[in-house]
Amino acid sequence: MRVAVHTKLKAGAEQAYDEAHREVPAELVAAMRANGVHDWRIWRSGLDVFQVIECDDYAALLTALRDLPVNIAWQERMGQMQDVTHDYSADGADDGLPMVWNIKDVP
């Protein structure tokens, strides 16, 4: 399954956000992988952050990470930098950002 997520940074948090992602806790990365993450990519354009997550089951991943202490600490750190956060609800987990167009669909 592939899910796209859009969050937004607070003005001035760009550098801190980028730097934080150079040191994602190994325990958190291990938990992501153990819970079915195959790939997790993040792009930033100004204050807009776009993530594409490829995993076995997004709702199950969120449930597994939600109460994990290392993730709680990470989300708190990220939340200090974001105006629009990832809310960790599984609502719409099958959709994420709805796809509007894909070149593969064009004959």
N, CA, C and O atoms as a GROMACS GRO file, in nm:
protein
  428
    1MET      N    1   0.085  -0.117   0.000
    1MET     CA    2   0.000   0.000   0.000
    1MET      C    3   0.089   0.123   0.000
    1MET      O    4   0.196   0.124   0.062
    2ARG      N    5   0.045   0.226  -0.071
    2ARG     CA    6   0.119   0.353  -0.076
    2ARG      C    7   0.027   0.464  -0.027
    2ARG      O    8  -0.086   0.477  -0.074
    3VAL      N    9   0.076   0.543   0.069
    3VAL     CA   10  -0.002   0.653   0.126
    3VAL      C   11   0.079   0.781   0.116
    3VAL      O   12   0.200   0.781   0.140
    4ALA      N   13   0.012   0.890   0.078
    4ALA     CA   14   0.076   1.022   0.072
    4ALA      C   15   0.018   1.109   0.184
    4ALA      O   16  -0.102   1.110   0.208
    5VAL      N   17   0.106   1.181   0.252
    5VAL     CA   18   0.068   1.267   0.364
    5VAL      C   19   0.124   1.407   0.339
    5VAL      O   20   0.236   1.421   0.291
    6HIS      N   21   0.045   1.509   0.372
    6HIS     CA   22   0.089   1.648   0.358
    6HIS      C   23   0.079   1.715   0.495
    6HIS      O   24  -0.027   1.716   0.557
    7THR      N   25   0.190   1.771   0.541
    7THR     CA   26   0.192   1.850   0.664
    7THR      C   27   0.252   1.986   0.630
    7THR      O   28   0.300   2.008   0.519
    8LYS      N   29   0.249   2.076   0.728
    8LYS     CA   30   0.298   2.212   0.703
    8LYS      C   31   0.381   2.257   0.824
    8LYS      O   32   0.340   2.240   0.939
    9LEU      N   33   0.498   2.314   0.795
    9LEU     CA   34   0.586   2.364   0.900
    9LEU      C   35   0.548   2.504   0.944
    9LEU      O   36   0.484   2.579   0.870
   10LYS      N   37   0.589   2.538   1.065
   10LYS     CA   38   0.581   2.677   1.112
   10LYS      C   39   0.693   2.754   1.042
   10LYS      O   40   0.800   2.700   1.015
   11ALA      N   41   0.667   2.880   1.014
   11ALA     CA   42   0.768   2.966   0.952
   11ALA      C   43   0.894   2.966   1.038
   11ALA      O   44   0.888   2.982   1.160
   12GLY      N   45   1.008   2.948   0.973
   12GLY     CA   46   1.135   2.950   1.043
   12GLY      C   47   1.182   2.814   1.092
   12GLY      O   48   1.294   2.802   1.142
   13ALA      N   49   1.100   2.710   1.078
   13ALA     CA   50   1.136   2.577   1.128
   13ALA      C   51   1.201   2.488   1.023
   13ALA      O   52   1.235   2.373   1.052
   14GLU      N   53   1.220   2.540   0.903
   14GLU     CA   54   1.268   2.458   0.792
   14GLU      C   55   1.403   2.391   0.823
   14GLU      O   56   1.416   2.270   0.806
   15GLN      N   57   1.499   2.467   0.867
   15GLN     CA   58   1.632   2.412   0.892
   15GLN      C   59   1.629   2.310   1.006
   15GLN      O   60   1.690   2.203   0.995
   16ALA      N   61   1.560   2.341   1.113
   16ALA     CA   62   1.551   2.248   1.226
   16ALA      C   63   1.483   2.118   1.184
   16ALA      O   64   1.523   2.010   1.228
   17TYR      N   65   1.381   2.128   1.100
   17TYR     CA   66   1.310   2.010   1.052
   17TYR      C   67   1.404   1.922   0.969
   17TYR      O   68   1.411   1.801   0.989
   18ASP      N   69   1.474   1.984   0.876
   18ASP     CA   70   1.567   1.909   0.792
   18ASP      C   71   1.676   1.844   0.877
   18ASP      O   72   1.709   1.727   0.856
   19GLU      N   73   1.731   1.918   0.972
   19GLU     CA   74   1.836   1.865   1.058
   19GLU      C   75   1.785   1.750   1.143
   19GLU      O   76   1.857   1.651   1.162
   20ALA      N   77   1.664   1.759   1.194
   20ALA     CA   78   1.608   1.652   1.276
   20ALA      C   79   1.601   1.522   1.198
   20ALA      O   80   1.621   1.414   1.254
   21HIS      N   81   1.573   1.532   1.070
   21HIS     CA   82   1.560   1.411   0.989
   21HIS      C   83   1.694   1.350   0.949
   21HIS      O   84   1.698   1.244   0.886
   22ARG      N   85   1.801   1.414   0.984
   22ARG     CA   86   1.933   1.353   0.966
   22ARG      C   87   1.965   1.261   1.083
   22ARG      O   88   2.063   1.187   1.078
   23GLU      N   89   1.882   1.265   1.188
   23GLU     CA   90   1.908   1.186   1.309
   23GLU      C   91   1.781   1.122   1.364
   23GLU      O   92   1.757   1.126   1.485
   24VAL      N   93   1.701   1.063   1.276
   24VAL     CA   94   1.581   0.992   1.322
   24VAL      C   95   1.629   0.878   1.410
   24VAL      O   96   1.718   0.802   1.370
   25PRO      N   97   1.571   0.863   1.530
   25PRO     CA   98   1.618   0.758   1.622
   25PRO      C   99   1.614   0.619   1.559
   25PRO      O  100   1.514   0.579   1.498
   26ALA      N  101   1.724   0.546   1.575
   26ALA     CA  102   1.733   0.411   1.519
   26ALA      C  103   1.620   0.321   1.570
   26ALA      O  104   1.569   0.237   1.497
   27GLU      N  105   1.581   0.340   1.696
   27GLU     CA  106   1.472   0.259   1.753
   27GLU      C  107   1.341   0.286   1.680
   27GLU      O  108   1.260   0.194   1.661
   28LEU      N  109   1.319   0.410   1.640
   28LEU     CA  110   1.197   0.443   1.566
   28LEU      C  111   1.201   0.384   1.426
   28LEU      O  112   1.101   0.329   1.379
   29VAL      N  113   1.314   0.394   1.360
   29VAL     CA  114   1.329   0.336   1.226
   29VAL      C  115   1.307   0.185   1.233
   29VAL      O  116   1.239   0.128   1.147
   30ALA      N  117   1.364   0.121   1.333
   30ALA     CA  118   1.347  -0.024   1.349
   30ALA      C  119   1.200  -0.060   1.370
   30ALA      O  120   1.151  -0.158   1.315
   31ALA      N  121   1.129   0.020   1.450
   31ALA     CA  122   0.987  -0.005   1.475
   31ALA      C  123   0.906   0.013   1.347
   31ALA      O  124   0.813  -0.063   1.321
   32MET      N  125   0.941   0.113   1.267
   32MET     CA  126   0.872   0.132   1.140
   32MET      C  127   0.889   0.009   1.051
   32MET      O  128   0.792  -0.044   0.997
   33ARG      N  129   1.012  -0.034   1.038
   33ARG     CA  130   1.040  -0.152   0.954
   33ARG      C  131   0.972  -0.276   1.009
   33ARG      O  132   0.915  -0.355   0.932
   34ALA      N  133   0.976  -0.295   1.140
   34ALA     CA  134   0.914  -0.413   1.202
   34ALA      C  135   0.762  -0.414   1.184
   34ALA      O  136   0.699  -0.520   1.192
   35ASN      N  137   0.706  -0.298   1.159
   35ASN     CA  138   0.561  -0.288   1.142
   35ASN      C  139   0.521  -0.265   0.996
   35ASN      O  140   0.416  -0.208   0.968
   36GLY      N  141   0.606  -0.311   0.905
   36GLY     CA  142   0.566  -0.320   0.765
   36GLY      C  143   0.601  -0.205   0.675
   36GLY      O  144   0.551  -0.200   0.563
   37VAL      N  145   0.687  -0.111   0.718
   37VAL     CA  146   0.727  -0.001   0.629
   37VAL      C  147   0.836  -0.052   0.535
   37VAL      O  148   0.938  -0.103   0.579
   38HIS      N  149   0.812  -0.036   0.406
   38HIS     CA  150   0.909  -0.074   0.304
   38HIS      C  151   0.986   0.048   0.256
   38HIS      O  152   1.104   0.038   0.219
   39ASP      N  153   0.921   0.163   0.256
   39ASP     CA  154   0.985   0.287   0.212
   39ASP      C  155   0.909   0.404   0.272
   39ASP      O  156   0.786   0.401   0.282
   40TRP      N  157   0.980   0.508   0.311
   40TRP     CA  158   0.918   0.629   0.366
   40TRP      C  159   1.002   0.745   0.316
   40TRP      O  160   1.116   0.762   0.360
   41ARG      N  161   0.948   0.823   0.227
   41ARG     CA  162   1.022   0.936   0.169
   41ARG      C  163   0.955   1.066   0.208
   41ARG      O  164   0.832   1.075   0.218
   42ILE      N  165   1.038   1.168   0.230
   42ILE     CA  166   0.987   1.300   0.270
   42ILE      C  167   1.051   1.404   0.179
   42ILE      O  168   1.173   1.405   0.158
   43TRP      N  169   0.966   1.492   0.127
   43TRP     CA  170   1.011   1.607   0.049
   43TRP      C  171   0.958   1.732   0.116
   43TRP      O  172   0.851   1.731   0.176
   44ARG      N  173   1.034   1.841   0.105
   44ARG     CA  174   0.988   1.968   0.160
   44ARG      C  175   1.002   2.075   0.054
   44ARG      O  176   1.106   2.087  -0.011
   45SER      N  177   0.896   2.152   0.036
   45SER     CA  178   0.897   2.268  -0.052
   45SER      C  179   0.854   2.386   0.033
   45SER      O  180   0.735   2.404   0.060
   46GLY      N  181   0.952   2.467   0.075
   46GLY     CA  182   0.920   2.576   0.168
   46GLY      C  183   0.866   2.518   0.298
   46GLY      O  184   0.933   2.440   0.364
   47LEU      N  185   0.746   2.558   0.334
   47LEU     CA  186   0.684   2.510   0.457
   47LEU      C  187   0.601   2.383   0.438
   47LEU      O  188   0.558   2.322   0.535
   48ASP      N  189   0.580   2.344   0.314
   48ASP     CA  190   0.499   2.225   0.284
   48ASP      C  191   0.586   2.100   0.285
   48ASP      O  192   0.692   2.096   0.222
   49VAL      N  193   0.540   2.000   0.358
   49VAL     CA  194   0.611   1.872   0.369
   49VAL      C  195   0.522   1.764   0.310
   49VAL      O  196   0.405   1.752   0.346
   50PHE      N  197   0.579   1.685   0.221
   50PHE     CA  198   0.507   1.576   0.156
   50PHE      C  199   0.578   1.445   0.186
   50PHE      O  200   0.700   1.434   0.173
   51GLN      N  201   0.500   1.346   0.227
   51GLN     CA  202   0.556   1.216   0.260
   51GLN      C  203   0.484   1.110   0.178
   51GLN      O  204   0.363   1.116   0.159
   52VAL      N  205   0.560   1.013   0.131
   52VAL     CA  206   0.504   0.896   0.066
   52VAL      C  207   0.553   0.775   0.145
   52VAL      O  208   0.673   0.752   0.159
   53ILE      N  209   0.457   0.698   0.194
   53ILE     CA  210   0.486   0.583   0.279
   53ILE      C  211   0.438   0.458   0.207
   53ILE      O  212   0.322   0.448   0.169
   54GLU      N  213   0.528   0.364   0.188
   54GLU     CA  214   0.492   0.234   0.132
   54GLU      C  215   0.501   0.133   0.245
   54GLU      O  216   0.608   0.113   0.304
   55CYS      N  217   0.388   0.070   0.274
   55CYS     CA  218   0.382  -0.021   0.388
   55CYS      C  219   0.278  -0.129   0.364
   55CYS      O  220   0.199  -0.122   0.270
   56ASP      N  221   0.280  -0.228   0.451
   56ASP     CA  222   0.183  -0.337   0.439
   56ASP      C  223   0.042  -0.291   0.473
   56ASP      O  224  -0.052  -0.319   0.399
   57ASP      N  225   0.029  -0.220   0.584
   57ASP     CA  226  -0.104  -0.180   0.634
   57ASP      C  227  -0.086  -0.050   0.713
   57ASP      O  228  -0.037  -0.052   0.825
   58TYR      N  229  -0.127   0.061   0.654
   58TYR     CA  230  -0.106   0.192   0.713
   58TYR      C  231  -0.178   0.209   0.847
   58TYR      O  232  -0.119   0.260   0.943
   59ALA      N  233  -0.302   0.166   0.855
   59ALA     CA  234  -0.377   0.178   0.981
   59ALA      C  235  -0.310   0.097   1.091
   59ALA      O  236  -0.300   0.144   1.204
   60ALA      N  237  -0.264  -0.023   1.059
   60ALA     CA  238  -0.195  -0.106   1.158
   60ALA      C  239  -0.062  -0.042   1.199
   60ALA      O  240  -0.023  -0.049   1.316
   61LEU      N  241   0.007   0.019   1.104
   61LEU     CA  242   0.133   0.088   1.135
   61LEU      C  243   0.109   0.201   1.234
   61LEU      O  244   0.181   0.213   1.333
   62LEU      N  245   0.008   0.284   1.207
   62LEU     CA  246  -0.022   0.395   1.298
   62LEU      C  247  -0.057   0.346   1.437
   62LEU      O  248  -0.014   0.404   1.537
   63THR      N  249  -0.134   0.238   1.443
   63THR     CA  250  -0.172   0.180   1.573
   63THR      C  251  -0.049   0.132   1.647
   63THR      O  252  -0.035   0.155   1.767
   64ALA      N  253   0.042   0.064   1.576
   64ALA     CA  254   0.163   0.010   1.640
   64ALA      C  255   0.255   0.121   1.690
   64ALA      O  256   0.319   0.106   1.794
   65LEU      N  257   0.263   0.231   1.618
   65LEU     CA  258   0.354   0.340   1.656
   65LEU      C  259   0.295   0.437   1.757
   65LEU      O  260   0.369   0.501   1.831
   66ARG      N  261   0.163   0.447   1.760
   66ARG     CA  262   0.095   0.552   1.837
   66ARG      C  263   0.143   0.562   1.982
   66ARG      O  264   0.169   0.672   2.029
   67ASP      N  265   0.156   0.450   2.053
   67ASP     CA  266   0.191   0.454   2.195
   67ASP      C  267   0.336   0.417   2.224
   67ASP      O  268   0.374   0.399   2.340
   68LEU      N  269   0.417   0.406   2.120
   68LEU     CA  270   0.558   0.372   2.137
   68LEU      C  271   0.633   0.496   2.190
   68LEU      O  272   0.630   0.601   2.125
   69PRO      N  273   0.699   0.485   2.306
   69PRO     CA  274   0.764   0.603   2.366
   69PRO      C  275   0.856   0.680   2.272
   69PRO      O  276   0.855   0.803   2.272
   70VAL      N  277   0.937   0.610   2.192
   70VAL     CA  278   1.027   0.682   2.101
   70VAL      C  279   0.948   0.759   1.996
   70VAL      O  280   0.991   0.866   1.954
   71ASN      N  281   0.835   0.707   1.954
   71ASN     CA  282   0.752   0.778   1.856
   71ASN      C  283   0.679   0.895   1.922
   71ASN      O  284   0.664   1.001   1.861
   72ILE      N  285   0.633   0.876   2.044
   72ILE     CA  286   0.567   0.986   2.115
   72ILE      C  287   0.663   1.105   2.127
   72ILE      O  288   0.626   1.219   2.103
   73ALA      N  289   0.789   1.076   2.165
   73ALA     CA  290   0.890   1.182   2.178
   73ALA      C  291   0.918   1.246   2.042
   73ALA      O  292   0.932   1.368   2.032
   74TRP      N  293   0.926   1.164   1.936
   74TRP     CA  294   0.952   1.216   1.802
   74TRP      C  295   0.837   1.304   1.755
   74TRP      O  296   0.860   1.413   1.702
   75GLN      N  297   0.713   1.259   1.774
   75GLN     CA  298   0.598   1.336   1.731
   75GLN      C  299   0.587   1.468   1.808
   75GLN      O  300   0.545   1.570   1.754
   76GLU      N  301   0.625   1.464   1.935
   76GLU     CA  302   0.626   1.588   2.014
   76GLU      C  303   0.728   1.686   1.957
   76GLU      O  304   0.701   1.806   1.944
   77ARG      N  305   0.845   1.635   1.924
   77ARG     CA  306   0.950   1.718   1.864
   77ARG      C  307   0.903   1.775   1.730
   77ARG      O  308   0.919   1.894   1.704
   78MET      N  309   0.846   1.690   1.645
   78MET     CA  310   0.797   1.736   1.514
   78MET      C  311   0.682   1.835   1.531
   78MET      O  312   0.673   1.933   1.457
   79GLY      N  313   0.595   1.811   1.628
   79GLY     CA  314   0.480   1.897   1.651
   79GLY      C  315   0.520   2.039   1.686
   79GLY      O  316   0.446   2.134   1.658
   80GLN      N  317   0.635   2.056   1.749
   80GLN     CA  318   0.683   2.190   1.783
   80GLN      C  319   0.723   2.269   1.659
   80GLN      O  320   0.732   2.392   1.663
   81MET      N  321   0.746   2.199   1.548
   81MET     CA  322   0.790   2.263   1.425
   81MET      C  323   0.678   2.277   1.322
   81MET      O  324   0.696   2.344   1.220
   82GLN      N  325   0.564   2.216   1.348
   82GLN     CA  326   0.460   2.208   1.246
   82GLN      C  327   0.336   2.290   1.282
   82GLN      O  328   0.293   2.294   1.397
   83ASP      N  329   0.279   2.353   1.180
   83ASP     CA  330   0.148   2.417   1.192
   83ASP      C  331   0.038   2.315   1.165
   83ASP      O  332  -0.066   2.317   1.231
   84VAL      N  333   0.060   2.228   1.069
   84VAL     CA  334  -0.034   2.120   1.036
   84VAL      C  335   0.043   1.991   1.055
   84VAL      O  336   0.140   1.964   0.985
   85THR      N  337  -0.001   1.910   1.152
   85THR     CA  338   0.070   1.787   1.186
   85THR      C  339  -0.001   1.666   1.127
   85THR      O  340  -0.116   1.673   1.082
   86HIS      N  341   0.069   1.556   1.129
   86HIS     CA  342   0.010   1.427   1.097
   86HIS      C  343  -0.065   1.385   1.221
   86HIS      O  344  -0.004   1.369   1.327
   87ASP      N  345  -0.196   1.366   1.211
   87ASP     CA  346  -0.276   1.346   1.332
   87ASP      C  347  -0.280   1.202   1.383
   87ASP      O  348  -0.341   1.175   1.486
   88TYR      N  349  -0.217   1.111   1.312
   88TYR     CA  350  -0.210   0.971   1.354
   88TYR      C  351  -0.345   0.904   1.366
   88TYR      O  352  -0.360   0.805   1.436
   89SER      N  353  -0.445   0.958   1.297
   89SER     CA  354  -0.572   0.887   1.291
   89SER      C  355  -0.565   0.796   1.170
   89SER      O  356  -0.495   0.826   1.073
   90ALA      N  357  -0.635   0.687   1.175
   90ALA     CA  358  -0.638   0.594   1.062
   90ALA      C  359  -0.752   0.630   0.967
   90ALA      O  360  -0.773   0.561   0.868
   91ASP      N  361  -0.827   0.738   0.997
   91ASP     CA  362  -0.935   0.780   0.908
   91ASP      C  363  -0.877   0.812   0.772
   91ASP      O  364  -0.781   0.888   0.760
   92GLY      N  365  -0.936   0.754   0.669
   92GLY     CA  366  -0.888   0.778   0.534
   92GLY      C  367  -0.755   0.714   0.506
   92GLY      O  368  -0.689   0.748   0.408
   93ALA      N  369  -0.714   0.619   0.590
   93ALA     CA  370  -0.583   0.557   0.573
   93ALA      C  371  -0.570   0.486   0.439
   93ALA      O  372  -0.459   0.471   0.388
   94ASP      N  373  -0.679   0.444   0.382
   94ASP     CA  374  -0.672   0.378   0.252
   94ASP      C  375  -0.654   0.478   0.140
   94ASP      O  376  -0.614   0.441   0.030
   95ASP      N  377  -0.682   0.606   0.167
   95ASP     CA  378  -0.676   0.707   0.063
   95ASP      C  379  -0.554   0.798   0.076
   95ASP      O  380  -0.491   0.830  -0.025
   96GLY      N  381  -0.521   0.840   0.199
   96GLY     CA  382  -0.418   0.942   0.213
   96GLY      C  383  -0.459   1.061   0.128
   96GLY      O  384  -0.574   1.105   0.134
   97LEU      N  385  -0.368   1.113   0.051
   97LEU     CA  386  -0.402   1.217  -0.046
   97LEU      C  387  -0.459   1.147  -0.168
   97LEU      O  388  -0.394   1.058  -0.224
   98PRO      N  389  -0.579   1.184  -0.211
   98PRO     CA  390  -0.635   1.117  -0.327
   98PRO      C  391  -0.555   1.147  -0.453
   98PRO      O  392  -0.517   1.262  -0.478
   99MET      N  393  -0.529   1.044  -0.532
   99MET     CA  394  -0.456   1.062  -0.657
   99MET      C  395  -0.545   1.128  -0.760
   99MET      O  396  -0.660   1.089  -0.779
  100VAL      N  397  -0.492   1.229  -0.824
  100VAL     CA  398  -0.567   1.304  -0.924
  100VAL      C  399  -0.534   1.253  -1.066
  100VAL      O  400  -0.622   1.245  -1.151
  101TRP      N  401  -0.407   1.219  -1.090
  101TRP     CA  402  -0.367   1.178  -1.223
  101TRP      C  403  -0.243   1.091  -1.214
  101TRP      O  404  -0.158   1.112  -1.128
  102ASN      N  405  -0.234   0.994  -1.304
  102ASN     CA  406  -0.117   0.908  -1.310
  102ASN      C  407  -0.089   0.880  -1.458
  102ASN      O  408  -0.177   0.832  -1.529
  103ILE      N  409   0.030   0.907  -1.504
  103ILE     CA  410   0.065   0.886  -1.644
  103ILE      C  411   0.048   0.740  -1.686
  103ILE      O  412   0.022   0.712  -1.803
  104LYS      N  413   0.062   0.650  -1.591
  104LYS     CA  414   0.044   0.507  -1.621
  104LYS      C  415  -0.098   0.476  -1.666
  104LYS      O  416  -0.122   0.373  -1.730
  105ASP      N  417  -0.193   0.563  -1.633
  105ASP     CA  418  -0.332   0.541  -1.671
  105ASP      C  419  -0.364   0.592  -1.810
  105ASP      O  420  -0.475   0.572  -1.860
  106VAL      N  421  -0.269   0.657  -1.875
  106VAL     CA  422  -0.292   0.716  -2.006
  106VAL      C  423  -0.243   0.618  -2.114
  106VAL      O  424  -0.126   0.578  -2.114
  107PRO      N  425  -0.333   0.581  -2.207
  107PRO     CA  426  -0.291   0.487  -2.312
  107PRO      C  427  -0.186   0.547  -2.405
  107PRO      O  428  -0.140   0.481  -2.498
   0.00000   0.00000   0.00000
